[in-house]
Amino acid sequence: MFKLEFIKDKVEFFESEKLADLEKKISEQIEINKAILLEVHSVSHQMHVSEEGRRFYSAAVHFKAK
């Protein structure tokens, strides 16, 4: 028996040392998730500065079924 189940919710995490790279990773994943009928529900992001002054960016993106 073949049973097909759809993903209704999905949370993905991204990280990068450059904000532009983080945005690019998220945009690419948005396009991929559109193919499985998921759209962005919310985005949460943070920036951390290390003791050496280097910035580190992270984001959590919550996708939901259309």
N, CA, C and O of each residue as an XYZ file, in Angstrom:
264
protein
N       0.844     -1.177      0.000
C       0.000      0.000      0.000
C       0.894      1.246      0.000
O       1.867      1.320      0.751
N       0.564      2.193     -0.823
C       1.316      3.434     -0.943
C       0.538      4.548     -0.245
O      -0.606      4.839     -0.595
N       1.174      5.157      0.735
C       0.521      6.227      1.489
C       1.354      7.499      1.358
O       2.559      7.490      1.606
N       0.713      8.569      0.975
C       1.383      9.843      0.772
C       1.003     10.804      1.892
O      -0.178     11.076      2.109
N       2.011     11.319      2.606
C       1.755     12.291      3.662
C       2.445     13.599      3.310
O       3.561     13.604      2.792
N       1.782     14.689      3.591
C       2.314     15.998      3.283
C       2.918     16.629      4.534
O       2.428     16.436      5.647
N       3.970     17.370      4.331
C       4.578     18.126      5.424
C       3.723     19.371      5.650
O       3.443     20.117      4.712
N       3.311     19.589      6.893
C       2.469     20.747      7.196
C       3.254     21.860      7.882
O       2.951     23.040      7.706
N       4.254     21.484      8.654
C       5.107     22.435      9.371
C       6.550     21.966      9.269
O       6.844     20.771      9.287
N       7.439     22.945      9.161
C       8.862     22.616      9.068
C       9.645     23.827      9.565
O       9.375     24.955      9.154
N      10.614     23.595     10.450
C      11.469     24.669     10.937
C      12.891     24.354     10.493
O      13.388     23.247     10.701
N      13.537     25.337      9.883
C      14.910     25.154      9.422
C      15.789     26.234     10.037
O      15.349     27.360     10.269
N      17.040     25.866     10.295
C      17.996     26.763     10.930
C      19.142     27.063      9.974
O      19.607     26.189      9.242
N      19.587     28.314      9.994
C      20.646     28.768      9.104
C      21.660     29.563      9.910
O      21.320     30.175     10.922
N      22.920     29.548      9.449
C      23.954     30.336     10.116
C      25.021     30.751      9.117
O      25.257     30.068      8.121
N      25.659     31.876      9.396
C      26.697     32.394      8.519
C      27.454     33.513      9.230
O      26.956     34.121     10.178
N      28.655     33.762      8.753
C      29.437     34.881      9.283
C      29.133     36.177      8.542
O      29.530     37.253      8.989
N      28.431     36.085      7.413
C      28.062     37.274      6.638
C      26.553     37.314      6.469
O      25.933     36.304      6.137
N      25.964     38.479      6.697
C      24.529     38.634      6.595
C      24.035     38.335      5.178
O      22.994     37.701      5.011
N      24.760     38.778      4.174
C      24.359     38.541      2.787
C      24.319     37.041      2.474
O      23.436     36.584      1.748
N      25.268     36.280      3.015
C      25.279     34.829      2.801
C      24.087     34.163      3.492
O      23.493     33.227      2.957
N      23.749     34.649      4.670
C      22.599     34.107      5.396
C      21.314     34.353      4.600
O      20.486     33.454      4.457
N      21.156     35.562      4.089
C      19.979     35.900      3.283
C      19.898     35.027      2.043
O      18.812     34.593      1.658
N      21.035     34.766      1.417
C      21.075     33.929      0.211
C      20.653     32.497      0.539
O      19.869     31.903     -0.201
N      21.160     31.938      1.634
C      20.794     30.574      2.043
C      19.289     30.465      2.288
O      18.651     29.503      1.860
N      18.737     31.447      2.970
C      17.302     31.431      3.275
C      16.484     31.550      1.995
O      15.505     30.824      1.821
N      16.865     32.442      1.107
C      16.141     32.625     -0.162
C      16.145     31.353     -0.999
O      15.128     30.985     -1.586
N      17.286     30.689     -1.050
C      17.379     29.438     -1.809
C      16.451     28.381     -1.219
O      15.797     27.649     -1.962
N      16.388     28.296      0.111
C      15.534     27.298      0.746
C      14.061     27.635      0.582
O      13.228     26.733      0.492
N      13.728     28.914      0.542
C      12.337     29.316      0.296
C      11.890     28.790     -1.056
O      10.784     28.263     -1.176
N      12.726     28.924     -2.072
C      12.391     28.436     -3.417
C      12.218     26.925     -3.425
O      11.298     26.411     -4.061
N      13.084     26.215     -2.733
C      12.990     24.753     -2.658
C      11.684     24.343     -1.971
O      10.999     23.428     -2.427
N      11.347     25.020     -0.881
C      10.141     24.661     -0.134
C       8.855     25.033     -0.854
O       7.804     24.454     -0.583
N       8.926     25.989     -1.766
C       7.745     26.309     -2.575
C       7.316     25.100     -3.397
O       6.127     24.900     -3.642
N       8.283     24.298     -3.818
C       7.994     23.115     -4.628
C       7.185     22.084     -3.848
O       6.454     21.295     -4.447
N       7.305     22.077     -2.527
C       6.517     21.148     -1.707
C       5.387     21.887     -0.979
O       4.885     21.442      0.054
N       5.009     23.027     -1.556
C       3.853     23.817     -1.120
C       3.961     24.354      0.302
O       2.970     24.402      1.030
N       5.157     24.754      0.693
C       5.353     25.398      1.985
C       5.698     26.861      1.773
O       6.414     27.209      0.834
N       5.194     27.705      2.636
C       5.532     29.126      2.573
C       6.033     29.568      3.943
O       5.804     28.894      4.948
N       6.714     30.701      3.972
C       7.281     31.218      5.217
C       6.158     31.695      6.129
O       5.302     32.485      5.730
N       6.181     31.199      7.356
C       5.210     31.630      8.370
C       5.853     32.681      9.281
O       5.227     33.686      9.616
N       7.110     32.441      9.677
C       7.804     33.416     10.515
C       9.312     33.216     10.412
O       9.798     32.146     10.043
N      10.028     34.274     10.747
C      11.488     34.248     10.741
C      11.969     34.864     12.048
O      11.481     35.911     12.475
N      12.925     34.205     12.670
C      13.545     34.700     13.892
C      15.049     34.728     13.649
O      15.609     33.763     13.129
N      15.705     35.817     14.018
C      17.136     35.896     13.734
C      17.887     36.517     14.908
O      17.318     37.232     15.732
N      19.187     36.219     14.955
C      20.043     36.759     16.003
C      21.419     37.067     15.435
O      21.826     36.513     14.414
N      22.124     37.959     16.113
C      23.507     38.254     15.777
C      24.326     38.160     17.053
O      23.923     38.656     18.105
N      25.459     37.529     16.948
C      26.361     37.385     18.088
C      27.708     37.988     17.706
O      28.185     37.771     16.592
N      28.319     38.731     18.600
C      29.655     39.281     18.376
C      30.618     38.561     19.315
O      30.438     38.569     20.533
N      31.636     37.942     18.734
C      32.603     37.199     19.545
C      33.534     38.163     20.279
O      33.514     39.369     20.032
N      34.344     37.623     21.175
C      35.296     38.443     21.921
C      36.300     39.117     20.994
O      36.843     40.174     21.316
N      36.542     38.501     19.843
C      37.469     39.079     18.857
C      36.795     40.121     17.974
O      37.447     40.724     17.121
N      35.496     40.340     18.168
C      34.775     41.340     17.385
C      34.163     40.796     16.107
O      33.620     41.568     15.317
N      34.233     39.482     15.879
C      33.641     38.887     14.672
C      32.143     38.699     14.880
O      31.695     38.301     15.955
N      31.392     38.987     13.848
C      29.934     38.837     13.905
C      29.528     37.466     13.381
O      30.137     36.927     12.456
N      28.488     36.920     13.993
C      27.955     35.626     13.599
C      26.433     35.751     13.552
O      25.813     36.160     14.533
N      25.837     35.405     12.426
C      24.400     35.542     12.225
C      23.735     34.175     12.186
O      24.293     33.226     11.636
N      22.539     34.070     12.769
C      21.765     32.833     12.690
C      20.288     33.187     12.543
O      19.840     34.266     12.932
N      19.543     32.235     11.964
C      18.114     32.456     11.779
C      17.389     31.117     11.833
O      17.924     30.079     11.445
N      16.154     31.174     12.327
C      15.230     30.042     12.306
C      14.044     30.471     11.453
O      13.439     31.515     11.696
N      13.717     29.663     10.460
C      12.607     29.982      9.560
C      11.542     28.890      9.713
O      11.822     27.702      9.550
N      10.319     29.319     10.029
C       9.208     28.394     10.205
C       8.399     28.414      8.911
O       7.871     29.451      8.511
N       8.310     27.251      8.265
C       7.528     27.107      7.038
C       6.230     26.384      7.380
O       6.222     25.486      8.222
N       5.131     26.772      6.729
C       3.833     26.128      6.917
C       3.210     25.846      5.551
O       3.509     26.519      4.565
N       2.345     24.847      5.514
C       1.648     24.514      4.279
C       0.729     25.661      3.867
O       0.151     26.340      4.716
N       0.604     25.865      2.581
C      -0.265     26.929      2.051
C      -1.706     26.623      2.318
O      -2.582     27.404      1.946
